[in-house]
């Protein structure tokens, strides 16, 4: 009986310690004046102001919010068409067949267009 109580007590202490560590991690500063001054002895306000200016001048790279989006299919197709149309004067019939086959996803249709 005493052994089970002792093990329960040990488990509860460990859980409490883990939760306290999580709460302390939320309160810790990760950037700014306080972090830059941590572990230093500051003798004047000028030292603090110098550090503050240094921190403020460095831009913080922000991550874009939300999910990254892929380009819409229409834009990709328009760019592809523009490339093909721009090169059409020098394009051979084989390139045209490949383009039609890619657009229609059927090689038979591309070869039918070439035979016409």
C-alpha positions in Angstrom: 0.0 0.0 0.0 2.8 2.4 0.9 4.6 1.5 -2.3 1.6 2.4 -4.5 1.2 5.7 -2.7 4.9 6.5 -3.1 4.8 5.8 -6.8 1.7 7.9 -7.2 3.4 10.7 -5.3 6.4 10.5 -7.6 4.3 10.6 -10.7 2.3 13.6 -9.5 5.5 15.5 -8.6 6.9 14.8 -12.1 3.7 16.0 -13.7 3.6 19.1 -11.6 7.3 19.9 -12.5 6.5 19.5 -16.2 3.5 21.8 -16.0 5.5 24.4 -14.1 8.2 24.3 -16.8 5.6 24.9 -19.5 4.2 27.9 -17.6 7.7 29.4 -17.1 8.5 28.9 -20.8 5.4 31.1 -21.7 6.6 33.9 -19.5 10.2 33.9 -20.8 11.2 36.7 -23.3 12.8 35.7 -26.5 13.8 39.0 -28.1 14.2 42.6 -27.2 16.1 44.7 -24.7 15.7 42.3 -21.8 17.1 39.4 -23.7 20.1 41.5 -24.9 20.8 42.8 -21.4 20.5 39.4 -19.7 23.7 38.6 -17.9 25.2 42.1 -18.3 25.8 44.7 -15.6 24.3 48.0 -16.7 25.7 51.1 -15.1 23.9 53.8 -17.0 20.8 54.5 -19.0 22.9 55.3 -22.0 23.9 51.6 -22.2 20.3 50.6 -22.1 19.4 53.1 -24.8 22.2 51.9 -27.0 21.0 48.3 -26.8 17.4 49.4 -27.4 18.4 51.3 -30.5 20.4 48.3 -31.8 17.5 46.0 -31.3 15.0 48.4 -32.9 17.1 48.9 -36.0 17.3 45.2 -36.8 14.2 44.2 -38.7 12.4 41.1 -37.5 11.6 38.8 -40.3 7.9 38.0 -40.1 6.5 34.8 -41.4 3.5 35.1 -43.7 0.2 34.3 -42.0 -2.0 31.4 -43.0 -1.3 28.6 -45.3 1.0 29.0 -48.3 -0.9 29.0 -51.5 0.1 27.5 -54.8 -0.4 29.6 -58.0 -3.8 29.2 -59.5 -3.9 26.7 -62.5 -5.1 29.4 -64.8 -2.1 31.6 -64.3 0.3 28.7 -64.9 -1.6 27.7 -68.1 -1.6 31.3 -69.3 2.2 31.6 -68.8 2.7 28.2 -70.6 0.5 29.3 -73.5 2.4 32.6 -73.7 5.7 30.8 -73.9 4.4 28.5 -76.6 2.8 31.3 -78.6 6.0 33.4 -78.4 8.0 30.5 -79.8 5.4 29.3 -82.3 7.1 30.9 -85.3 10.2 28.8 -84.8 8.5 25.7 -83.2 8.3 22.6 -85.2 5.3 20.4 -85.7 6.6 17.9 -83.1 6.7 20.6 -80.4 3.1 21.6 -81.3 1.9 18.0 -81.0 3.6 17.7 -77.6 2.0 20.9 -76.5 -1.5 19.8 -77.6 -1.0 16.4 -76.1 0.0 18.0 -72.8 -3.0 20.4 -72.8 -5.5 17.7 -73.7 -3.7 14.8 -71.9 -4.2 12.6 -74.9 -1.6 11.9 -77.5 -4.2 10.6 -80.0 -5.8 14.0 -80.3 -2.5 15.6 -80.9 -1.6 13.2 -83.6 -5.0 13.7 -85.2 -4.5 17.5 -85.4 -1.1 17.0 -87.1 -2.6 14.7 -89.8 -5.2 17.4 -90.8 
